[in-house]
């Protein structure tokens, strides 16, 4: 298994996380609604908003998982936090970074992963919004656009951005739901379902 290097701004990243998550990562309805929406929208058995500390990852909200998190170095998230946009693994069995990962070779037998880093306006990554499946799958450009929208909503909720407080989480989710009903021919040019790579 390939272990990911630390982000170059790791100390700043940890400080930003701890400044926002003052007490704990108890469940909150506003984050639960985001992962529940994503699970239905993407037909994904596992969805999580995960916050990443120095050694551990903790679930802020999740669907299809037990527990509260686990070691950071065993998770896909260590690679995902390094990505400028998102990490998409179509089939972990054929990705050298993850093929022998215990989460792939054993329970829960993960095969595909899409993780969008939760990056603050200052550039620090607090964690990842991820979609996980036990079968191979990618994301086309339209699905990636929806995941980015949900990622941005999550960051806004975590950092208490006023524009989201004014609009409300429900309004943003409703807008995202409307976006997802667009037919492929209504997508912008160049976003007509190209298969995602790793």
MIDOSE-1310 file (N, C-alpha, C; in nm, 2 decimals, decimal comma, always signed):
residues 198
xxxx	+0,08/-0,12/+0,00/+0,00/+0,00/+0,00/+0,09/+0,12/+0,00; +0,05/+0,22/-0,08/+0,13/+0,34/-0,09/+0,07/+0,45/+0,01; +0,16/+0,49/+0,10/+0,12/+0,60/+0,20/+0,14/+0,73/+0,14; +0,04/+0,82/+0,15/+0,04/+0,95/+0,10/+0,13/+1,04/+0,18
xxxx	+0,20/+1,13/+0,12/+0,28/+1,23/+0,19/+0,19/+1,33/+0,26; +0,24/+1,40/+0,36/+0,16/+1,51/+0,42/+0,14/+1,63/+0,33; +0,03/+1,70/+0,33/+0,02/+1,82/+0,26/+0,13/+1,92/+0,30; +0,17/+2,00/+0,20/+0,28/+2,09/+0,23/+0,25/+2,19/+0,34
xxxx	+0,12/+2,22/+0,36/+0,07/+2,32/+0,46/+0,00/+2,25/+0,58; +0,06/+2,13/+0,61/-0,01/+2,05/+0,71/-0,03/+2,12/+0,85; +0,06/+2,19/+0,89/+0,05/+2,26/+1,02/-0,06/+2,37/+1,02; -0,07/+2,44/+0,91/-0,17/+2,54/+0,89/-0,31/+2,47/+0,87
xxxx	-0,31/+2,36/+0,80/-0,43/+2,28/+0,78/-0,49/+2,24/+0,91; -0,41/+2,18/+1,00/-0,45/+2,13/+1,13/-0,50/+2,25/+1,21; -0,43/+2,36/+1,21/-0,47/+2,48/+1,29/-0,61/+2,53/+1,24; -0,63/+2,53/+1,11/-0,76/+2,57/+1,06/-0,87/+2,48/+1,10
xxxx	-0,85/+2,35/+1,10/-0,95/+2,25/+1,14/-0,98/+2,27/+1,28; -0,88/+2,28/+1,37/-0,91/+2,29/+1,51/-0,97/+2,42/+1,55; -0,95/+2,53/+1,47/-1,02/+2,65/+1,49/-1,17/+2,65/+1,46; -1,20/+2,56/+1,37/-1,35/+2,54/+1,33/-1,41/+2,44/+1,42
xxxx	-1,35/+2,33/+1,44/-1,41/+2,22/+1,52/-1,36/+2,23/+1,66; -1,43/+2,31/+1,73/-1,38/+2,35/+1,87/-1,40/+2,24/+1,97; -1,51/+2,18/+1,97/-1,54/+2,08/+2,07/-1,54/+1,93/+2,02; -1,62/+1,90/+1,92/-1,63/+1,76/+1,88/-1,69/+1,76/+1,74
xxxx	-1,72/+1,63/+1,70/-1,78/+1,62/+1,57/-1,92/+1,55/+1,58; -1,99/+1,59/+1,68/-2,13/+1,54/+1,70/-2,21/+1,56/+1,57; -2,30/+1,47/+1,55/-2,39/+1,48/+1,43/-2,47/+1,61/+1,43; -2,49/+1,67/+1,31/-2,57/+1,78/+1,30/-2,66/+1,76/+1,18
xxxx	-2,79/+1,80/+1,19/-2,89/+1,77/+1,08/-2,84/+1,83/+0,95; -2,78/+1,95/+0,95/-2,75/+2,01/+0,82/-2,65/+1,93/+0,74; -2,56/+1,86/+0,81/-2,46/+1,78/+0,74/-2,52/+1,64/+0,71; -2,61/+1,59/+0,80/-2,67/+1,47/+0,77/-2,76/+1,48/+0,64
xxxx	-2,82/+1,59/+0,62/-2,90/+1,61/+0,50/-2,82/+1,61/+0,37; -2,70/+1,66/+0,38/-2,61/+1,67/+0,26/-2,57/+1,52/+0,22; -2,53/+1,44/+0,32/-2,49/+1,30/+0,28/-2,61/+1,22/+0,24; -2,72/+1,24/+0,30/-2,84/+1,17/+0,26/-2,88/+1,20/+0,12
xxxx	-2,87/+1,33/+0,09/-2,91/+1,37/-0,05/-2,81/+1,31/-0,15; -2,68/+1,31/-0,12/-2,58/+1,26/-0,21/-2,59/+1,11/-0,23; -2,63/+1,04/-0,12/-2,65/+0,89/-0,13/-2,76/+0,86/-0,23; -2,87/+0,94/-0,23/-2,98/+0,91/-0,32/-2,94/+0,96/-0,46
xxxx	-2,88/+1,08/-0,47/-2,85/+1,14/-0,60/-2,75/+1,06/-0,68; -2,65/+1,00/-0,61/-2,55/+0,92/-0,68/-2,57/+0,77/-0,67; -2,68/+0,73/-0,60/-2,71/+0,59/-0,58/-2,58/+0,52/-0,52; -2,53/+0,59/-0,42/-2,40/+0,54/-0,35/-2,43/+0,48/-0,22
xxxx	-2,38/+0,36/-0,19/-2,41/+0,29/-0,07/-2,34/+0,36/+0,05; -2,23/+0,43/+0,03/-2,15/+0,49/+0,13/-2,12/+0,64/+0,09; -2,16/+0,73/+0,18/-2,12/+0,87/+0,16/-2,08/+0,92/+0,30; -1,98/+1,01/+0,30/-1,93/+1,06/+0,42/-1,87/+1,20/+0,41
xxxx	-1,90/+1,28/+0,51/-1,82/+1,41/+0,53/-1,72/+1,38/+0,64; -1,60/+1,38/+0,60/-1,49/+1,33/+0,70/-1,40/+1,45/+0,72; -1,37/+1,47/+0,85/-1,27/+1,57/+0,89/-1,14/+1,50/+0,92; -1,03/+1,56/+0,88/-0,90/+1,49/+0,88/-0,81/+1,56/+0,98
xxxx	-0,78/+1,50/+1,09/-0,68/+1,55/+1,19/-0,54/+1,50/+1,15; -0,45/+1,52/+1,24/-0,31/+1,48/+1,21/-0,29/+1,33/+1,19; -0,36/+1,25/+1,28/-0,35/+1,10/+1,27/-0,48/+1,03/+1,24; -0,59/+1,10/+1,26/-0,72/+1,03/+1,25/-0,82/+1,10/+1,16
xxxx	-0,92/+1,03/+1,11/-1,03/+1,09/+1,03/-1,15/+1,06/+1,12; -1,24/+1,16/+1,12/-1,36/+1,15/+1,20/-1,48/+1,19/+1,11; -1,58/+1,11/+1,12/-1,70/+1,14/+1,03/-1,79/+1,25/+1,10; -1,81/+1,36/+1,02/-1,90/+1,46/+1,06/-2,05/+1,41/+1,03
xxxx	-2,06/+1,34/+0,92/-2,19/+1,29/+0,88/-2,16/+1,17/+0,79; -2,25/+1,07/+0,79/-2,22/+0,95/+0,70/-2,34/+0,87/+0,68; -2,34/+0,80/+0,57/-2,45/+0,70/+0,54/-2,37/+0,57/+0,50; -2,42/+0,46/+0,55/-2,36/+0,33/+0,51/-2,23/+0,29/+0,58
xxxx	-2,20/+0,36/+0,69/-2,08/+0,33/+0,77/-2,11/+0,31/+0,91; -2,03/+0,24/+0,98/-2,04/+0,22/+1,13/-1,93/+0,30/+1,19; -1,95/+0,34/+1,32/-1,84/+0,40/+1,39/-1,82/+0,55/+1,36; -1,71/+0,60/+1,41/-1,69/+0,75/+1,40/-1,57/+0,79/+1,32
xxxx	-1,50/+0,69/+1,27/-1,38/+0,72/+1,19/-1,27/+0,61/+1,20; -1,14/+0,65/+1,20/-1,04/+0,56/+1,21/-0,90/+0,62/+1,17; -0,80/+0,54/+1,16/-0,67/+0,59/+1,13/-0,67/+0,66/+0,99; -0,60/+0,77/+0,98/-0,59/+0,84/+0,86/-0,51/+0,77/+0,75
xxxx	-0,40/+0,70/+0,79/-0,31/+0,65/+0,69/-0,36/+0,53/+0,62; -0,47/+0,47/+0,67/-0,53/+0,35/+0,60/-0,64/+0,39/+0,50; -0,68/+0,52/+0,51/-0,79/+0,56/+0,43/-0,76/+0,62/+0,30; -0,85/+0,62/+0,20/-0,83/+0,69/+0,07/-0,81/+0,84/+0,09
xxxx	-0,86/+0,89/+0,20/-0,87/+1,03/+0,23/-0,73/+1,10/+0,23; -0,63/+1,02/+0,27/-0,49/+1,07/+0,27/-0,45/+1,12/+0,14; -0,49/+1,04/+0,03/-0,46/+1,08/-0,10/-0,55/+1,20/-0,15; -0,68/+1,19/-0,11/-0,78/+1,29/-0,15/-0,75/+1,43/-0,11
xxxx	-0,69/+1,45/+0,01/-0,66/+1,58/+0,06/-0,55/+1,65/-0,02; -0,48/+1,57/-0,10/-0,37/+1,63/-0,18/-0,42/+1,68/-0,31; -0,54/+1,65/-0,35/-0,59/+1,68/-0,48/-0,64/+1,83/-0,49; -0,62/+1,89/-0,60/-0,67/+2,03/-0,62/-0,82/+2,04/-0,64
xxxx	-0,88/+1,93/-0,70/-1,02/+1,93/-0,73/-1,09/+1,81/-0,66; -1,06/+1,69/-0,71/-1,12/+1,57/-0,65/-1,04/+1,45/-0,69; -1,04/+1,35/-0,61/-0,98/+1,22/-0,64/-1,09/+1,12/-0,68; -1,08/+1,06/-0,80/-1,17/+0,96/-0,85/-1,10/+0,84/-0,88
xxxx	-1,13/+0,73/-0,81/-1,08/+0,60/-0,83/-1,19/+0,51/-0,88; -1,17/+0,47/-1,01/-1,28/+0,39/-1,07/-1,28/+0,25/-1,02; -1,16/+0,19/-1,01/-1,15/+0,05/-0,96/-1,02/+0,04/-0,88; -1,04/+0,03/-0,75/-0,92/+0,03/-0,66/-0,84/-0,10/-0,68
xxxx	-0,89/-0,20/-0,73/-0,82/-0,33/-0,76/-0,70/-0,30/-0,86; -0,72/-0,20/-0,95/-0,62/-0,17/-1,05/-0,55/-0,04/-1,03; -0,55/+0,01/-0,91/-0,48/+0,13/-0,87/-0,38/+0,10/-0,77; -0,25/+0,12/-0,81/-0,14/+0,07/-0,72/-0,14/+0,14/-0,59
xxxx	-0,20/+0,26/-0,57/-0,21/+0,32/-0,44/-0,30/+0,25/-0,35; -0,40/+0,17/-0,40/-0,50/+0,12/-0,31/-0,52/-0,03/-0,32; -0,46/-0,10/-0,42/-0,49/-0,23/-0,45/-0,48/-0,33/-0,33; -0,38/-0,30/-0,25/-0,36/-0,39/-0,13/-0,40/-0,33/+0,00
xxxx	-0,48/-0,22/-0,01/-0,53/-0,16/+0,11/-0,62/-0,25/+0,18; -0,61/-0,26/+0,31/-0,70/-0,35/+0,39/-0,85/-0,32/+0,37; -0,89/-0,20/+0,34/-1,03/-0,16/+0,31/-1,07/-0,21/+0,18; -0,98/-0,25/+0,09/-1,01/-0,30/-0,04/-1,01/-0,45/-0,04
xxxx	-0,90/-0,51/+0,02/-0,88/-0,66/+0,02/-0,98/-0,72/+0,12; -1,02/-0,65/+0,22/-1,11/-0,70/+0,32/-1,23/-0,61/+0,34; -1,31/-0,64/+0,44/-1,43/-0,56/+0,47/-1,39/-0,41/+0,49; -1,47/-0,32/+0,43/-1,59/-0,33/+0,35/-1,58/-0,36/+0,20
xxxx	-1,46/-0,40/+0,16/-1,43/-0,44/+0,02/-1,46/-0,32/-0,08; -1,40/-0,21/-0,05/-1,42/-0,09/-0,14/-1,36/-0,11/-0,28; -1,43/-0,06/-0,38/-1,38/-0,07/-0,52/-1,37/+0,06/-0,58; -1,46/+0,15/-0,55/-1,45/+0,29/-0,62/-1,47/+0,40/-0,51
xxxx	-1,41/+0,51/-0,55/-1,41/+0,62/-0,45/-1,40/+0,75/-0,53; -1,48/+0,85/-0,48/-1,48/+0,98/-0,53/-1,47/+1,08/-0,41; -1,37/+1,15/-0,40/-1,35/+1,24/-0,28/-1,32/+1,38/-0,32; -1,40/+1,48/-0,28/-1,38/+1,62/-0,31/-1,33/+1,69/-0,18
xxxx	-1,21/+1,74/-0,18/-1,15/+1,81/-0,06/-1,23/+1,93/-0,02; -1,25/+1,94/+0,11/-1,32/+2,05/+0,17/-1,22/+2,16/+0,20; -1,20/+2,25/+0,10/-1,10/+2,35/+0,11/-1,16/+2,48/+0,15; -1,10/+2,55/+0,25/-1,14/+2,68/+0,29/-1,10/+2,78/+0,19
xxxx	-1,16/+2,90/+0,20/-1,12/+3,01/+0,11/-0,97/+3,04/+0,12; -0,91/+3,02/+0,24/-0,77/+3,04/+0,26/-0,68/+2,93/+0,20; -0,74/+2,82/+0,16/-0,67/+2,71/+0,10/-0,64/+2,59/+0,18; -0,68/+2,59/+0,31/-0,66/+2,47/+0,39/-0,77/+2,37/+0,37
xxxx	-0,73/+2,24/+0,36/-0,83/+2,13/+0,35/-0,87/+2,08/+0,48; -0,99/+2,09/+0,52/-1,04/+2,04/+0,65/-1,08/+1,89/+0,65; -1,11/+1,84/+0,53/-1,15/+1,70/+0,52/-1,20/+1,68/+0,38; -1,29/+1,58/+0,36/-1,33/+1,54/+0,23/-1,48/+1,50/+0,23
xxxx	-1,55/+1,53/+0,13/-1,68/+1,48/+0,10/-1,66/+1,37/+0,00; -1,70/+1,24/+0,04/-1,67/+1,13/-0,05/-1,79/+1,04/-0,07; -1,78/+0,98/-0,19/-1,88/+0,88/-0,24/-1,80/+0,75/-0,25; -1,85/+0,64/-0,19/-1,78/+0,51/-0,20/-1,87/+0,40/-0,24
xxxx	-1,82/+0,31/-0,32/-1,90/+0,20/-0,37/-1,82/+0,07/-0,36; -1,89/-0,04/-0,36/-1,83/-0,17/-0,35/-1,82/-0,23/-0,49; -1,85/-0,15/-0,60/-1,84/-0,20/-0,73/-1,77/-0,08/-0,81; -1,70/-0,12/-0,92/-1,63/-0,01/-1,00/-1,73/+0,09/-1,06
xxxx	-1,69/+0,21/-1,05/-1,77/+0,32/-1,11/-1,69/+0,45/-1,12; -1,72/+0,53/-1,22/-1,66/+0,66/-1,23/-1,76/+0,77/-1,22; -1,72/+0,89/-1,24/-1,81/+1,00/-1,24/-1,80/+1,08/-1,37; -1,91/+1,10/-1,45/-1,89/+1,19/-1,56/-1,89/+1,33/-1,52
xxxx	-1,87/+1,42/-1,62/-1,85/+1,56/-1,58/-1,97/+1,63/-1,51; -2,08/+1,58/-1,55/-2,21/+1,64/-1,49/-2,22/+1,59/-1,34; -2,18/+1,47/-1,32/-2,18/+1,42/-1,18/-2,08/+1,49/-1,10; -1,96/+1,51/-1,16/-1,86/+1,59/-1,09/-1,91/+1,73/-1,05
xxxx	-1,98/+1,79/-1,14/-2,03/+1,92/-1,11/-2,13/+1,92/-0,99; -2,21/+1,82/-0,98/-2,30/+1,81/-0,87/-2,22/+1,79/-0,74; -2,12/+1,70/-0,75/-2,03/+1,68/-0,63/-1,96/+1,80/-0,58; -1,92/+1,88/-0,68/-1,85/+2,01/-0,64/-1,95/+2,10/-0,57
xxxx	-2,07/+2,11/-0,62/-2,17/+2,19/-0,56/-2,20/+2,15/-0,41; -2,21/+2,02/-0,39/-2,23/+1,97/-0,25/-2,10/+1,99/-0,17; -1,99/+1,98/-0,23/-1,86/+2,01/-0,16/-1,86/+2,16/-0,11; -1,90/+2,25/-0,20/-1,90/+2,39/-0,17/-2,00/+2,42/-0,06
xxxx	-2,11/+2,36/-0,06/-2,21/+2,37/+0,04/-2,16/+2,33/+0,17; -2,09/+2,21/+0,17/-2,03/+2,16/+0,30/-1,93/+2,25/+0,36; -1,84/+2,31/+0,27/-1,74/+2,40/+0,32/-1,81/+2,53/+0,38; -1,91/+2,58/+0,31/-1,98/+2,69/+0,36/-2,05/+2,67/+0,49
xxxx	-2,10/+2,55/+0,51/-2,17/+2,52/+0,64/-2,06/+2,50/+0,75; -1,94/+2,45/+0,72/-1,84/+2,43/+0,81/-1,78/+2,56/+0,86; -1,77/+2,65/+0,76/-1,70/+2,78/+0,79/-1,80/+2,90/+0,82; -1,93/+2,86/+0,82/-2,03/+2,96/+0,85/-2,03/+3,08/+0,75
xxxx	-2,02/+3,05/+0,63/-2,02/+3,16/+0,53/-2,16/+3,22/+0,52; -2,16/+3,36/+0,53/-2,29/+3,43/+0,54/-2,39/+3,40/+0,42; -2,34/+3,38/+0,30/-2,43/+3,36/+0,19/-2,51/+3,24/+0,20; -2,45/+3,13/+0,26/-2,52/+3,01/+0,28/-2,62/+3,02/+0,40
xxxx	-2,58/+3,09/+0,50/-2,68/+3,12/+0,61/-2,80/+3,19/+0,56; -2,78/+3,28/+0,47/-2,89/+3,36/+0,41/-2,98/+3,28/+0,33; -2,92/+3,19/+0,24/-3,00/+3,11/+0,15/-3,06/+2,99/+0,22; -2,98/+2,93/+0,31/-3,03/+2,81/+0,38/-2,98/+2,69/+0,31
xxxx	-2,95/+2,59/+0,39/-2,90/+2,46/+0,34/-3,01/+2,40/+0,25; -3,14/+2,41/+0,29/-3,25/+2,35/+0,22/-3,26/+2,41/+0,08; -3,24/+2,54/+0,07/-3,25/+2,60/-0,06/-3,14/+2,56/-0,16; -3,02/+2,54/-0,10/-2,91/+2,50/-0,19/-2,93/+2,35/-0,23
xxxx	-2,98/+2,27/-0,14/-3,01/+2,13/-0,18/-3,12/+2,12/-0,29; -3,22/+2,21/-0,27/-3,33/+2,21/-0,37/-3,27/+2,25/-0,51; -3,18/+2,35/-0,51/-3,13/+2,39/-0,63/-3,04/+2,28/-0,70; -2,97/+2,21/-0,61/-2,89/+2,10/-0,66/-2,97/+1,99/-0,72
xxxx	-3,08/+1,96/-0,65/-3,18/+1,86/-0,70/-3,23/+1,90/-0,84; -3,26/+2,03/-0,86/-3,31/+2,08/-0,99/-3,20/+2,06/-1,09; -3,08/+2,10/-1,06/-2,97/+2,08/-1,15/-2,95/+1,94/-1,19; -2,97/+1,84/-1,10/-2,95/+1,70/-1,14/-3,05/+1,65/-1,23
xxxx	-3,17/+1,72/-1,25/-3,27/+1,67/-1,33/-3,25/+1,71/-1,48; -3,15/+1,79/-1,50/-3,12/+1,84/-1,64/-3,09/+1,72/-1,73; -3,13/+1,72/-1,85/-3,10/+1,61/-1,94/-2,96/+1,63/-1,99; -2,89/+1,52/-2,04/-2,75/+1,53/-2,08/-2,74/+1,64/-2,19
xxxx	-2,83/+1,65/-2,28/-2,82/+1,75/-2,39/-2,83/+1,89/-2,34; -2,86/+1,91/-2,22/-2,87/+2,05/-2,16/-2,74/+2,09/-2,09; -2,65/+1,99/-2,09/-2,52/+2,02/-2,02/-2,44/+2,11/-2,11; -2,35/+2,19/-2,05/-2,26/+2,28/-2,12/-2,17/+2,20/-2,22
xxxx	-2,13/+2,26/-2,32/-2,04/+2,19/-2,42/-1,92/+2,14/-2,35; -1,88/+2,01/-2,39/-1,76/+1,95/-2,33/-1,79/+1,87/-2,20; -1,92/+1,87/-2,16/-1,96/+1,80/-2,04/-2,07/+1,70/-2,07; -2,04/+1,62/-2,16/-2,14/+1,52/-2,21/-2,12/+1,38/-2,17
xxxx	-2,06/+1,36/-2,05/-2,06/+1,23/-1,99/-1,92/+1,16/-2,02; -1,81/+1,23/-2,03/-1,68/+1,17/-2,05/-1,65/+1,09/-1,92; -1,60/+0,97/-1,94/-1,57/+0,88/-1,83/-1,45/+0,94/-1,75; -1,47/+0,93/-1,62/-1,37/+0,99/-1,53/-1,25/+0,90/-1,53
xx	-1,13/+0,96/-1,51/-1,01/+0,88/-1,49/-0,97/+0,89/-1,35; -0,85/+0,83/-1,32/-0,80/+0,82/-1,18/-0,69/+0,93/-1,16
